[in-house]
Amino acid sequence: MGILSNLRDYFGVPEMEQRAQSTAFTPPARSAVDTSVSAREAMSLAMVYRAINIHVTAAKQMSLHVTKDDVPVTTPTFIRQPDITKTRAAFIEETVTSLYGHGNAYWKITRDNQGRVQNLEVLASQWMAVNQDQYGKVINYQYANVTYQPSEVQHLTLMRIPGNAVGLGPIQAAQKEIYGAKSVRDYGTQWFDNSGVPNGVLKSDQVLSPDQAQAAKDAWNSSAGAKNGVAILGNGLNYTPVYLSPADAQFLEVQNFNVTQIARLFGVPSSLMLADVTGTSMTYQNVEQDWIGFIRFGCPWIVEIEQAFSQLLPGRNEVEFNIDKLLRSDTLTRYTAHKIAIEAGFMTADEVRAIEDLSPMTPGVVSNDPA
C-alpha cells in the first residue's frame, strides 16, 4: 500500500469518489488538469534547482584554453570574456541554465568589418522563435521583433532530434515526472490547511445531542484556539490530538524517490544531490568515482560549448575546457601523479604548470589561459 493509502486508512478518510461533494482539498483528476510544467515552475522544485545548479557550478569552475593541432596558442579576447557586459562565469552560467531549462541556448554574434567575432550575448531561450523548414533546417530566428539569420546566432542544444532544429531538454522530455514531483510537493504543503483531517478529537463517555456536541466544539475552539489559552472540559469530555509524523506530513518517502528520479533525469550523482540512497554506503573513493562519471557521461554541455566556441575560431583552432581543474584530487595525490608524468617523459614541467594554472618556467611557452 502507498503512503497516501496508509494515511487515508489511518484517519478513516473515505475514497475520493465518496468525497466528491466535500469542500476539503483532494488531488485533482489527472485527466482534468494541464500537466505541462514550465522551466520556471520546474526550478521551483528544490531538487530540480539543485540539479541545474550542480551543472552550472561545474561549468563556472573550469577555465577555457585554445589549441591548434594540440599545441596551446593565445586565447582570443572573446573567449576570455565572451560578453563585454559581464564576466565569463556569468556568460557560461546563463548558457548552461538555458540548456537545462529549455534544451537550447542562443548566442547573438557581433562581428567587426573583417568578420571576426567581437562579442557574444546569451539570448533568453523562452523568447526565441526558430523558423525551420519541413526537414528541420533553420530558416531564421526571431527574437524581440528582430529577425536574425543563422550566421548571426550560434545555436546550442542539449539533445538533438532528427528533423527538428529545436533541441530537447530534461524538463521538456520528462514533463509528467516533473509534474508528479510538483504535485506531491503542493499536496504536502496544503495537507494541514485543506485536507479536512481534524487536529484532534473530543470524546465523551456520555450521549450528547447535536446541540451539546456543537457547543462543546465551539467552547474548545474558543479556549484552546487562543494563544496560551487553558482548555476546560466537562460532561465527561476528553481531547485526543491527531498526530502525523514528519515523514508522513511531508511525504518523505515519495519525495526521496522523486529526488532520485530527478538526479537520474539530469545525469547528476545522488551524492552531489545530497540525497540519501537506501542500501548504499558512500565513501570518499566511490564519491570521487561518482564525480568522474558525472563529468564523463553526465555533462553533454562540455562538448557542446567547446564546439560552439571552436566554430567561431579560424582554421584548426579549438577551444577546450580544463577538465583536470575540476577533477583535481587532493594536493599530494595530484603532485605525485605530476612527478610520475615528468619522470616518465610524457609531460614537461611547463605542461604540468599549465594544468595547475601556473605561468611557464620556459620563456615563450604559451600556457593555458587561467582567466
Secondary structure as GFF3:
##gff-version 3
##sequence-region A 1 371
A	DSSP	alpha_helix	3	11	.	.	.	ID=ss1
A	DSSP	three_ten_helix	16	19	.	.	.	ID=ss2
A	DSSP	three_ten_helix	30	32	.	.	.	ID=ss3
A	DSSP	alpha_helix	39	43	.	.	.	ID=ss4
A	DSSP	alpha_helix	46	61	.	.	.	ID=ss5
A	DSSP	beta_strand	64	68	.	.	.	ID=ss6
A	DSSP	beta_strand	71	73	.	.	.	ID=ss7
A	DSSP	alpha_helix	77	80	.	.	.	ID=ss8
A	DSSP	alpha_helix	88	102	.	.	.	ID=ss9
A	DSSP	beta_strand	104	111	.	.	.	ID=ss10
A	DSSP	beta_strand	117	123	.	.	.	ID=ss11
A	DSSP	three_ten_helix	125	127	.	.	.	ID=ss12
A	DSSP	beta_strand	129	132	.	.	.	ID=ss13
A	DSSP	beta_strand	138	143	.	.	.	ID=ss14
A	DSSP	beta_strand	146	148	.	.	.	ID=ss15
A	DSSP	three_ten_helix	150	152	.	.	.	ID=ss16
A	DSSP	beta_strand	153	157	.	.	.	ID=ss17
A	DSSP	alpha_helix	170	173	.	.	.	ID=ss18
A	DSSP	alpha_helix	175	194	.	.	.	ID=ss19
A	DSSP	beta_strand	200	204	.	.	.	ID=ss20
A	DSSP	alpha_helix	210	224	.	.	.	ID=ss21
A	DSSP	beta_strand	237	241	.	.	.	ID=ss22
A	DSSP	alpha_helix	246	249	.	.	.	ID=ss23
A	DSSP	alpha_helix	252	266	.	.	.	ID=ss24
A	DSSP	alpha_helix	284	297	.	.	.	ID=ss25
A	DSSP	alpha_helix	301	310	.	.	.	ID=ss26
A	DSSP	beta_strand	317	321	.	.	.	ID=ss27
A	DSSP	alpha_helix	323	326	.	.	.	ID=ss28
A	DSSP	alpha_helix	331	344	.	.	.	ID=ss29
A	DSSP	alpha_helix	349	355	.	.	.	ID=ss30
###
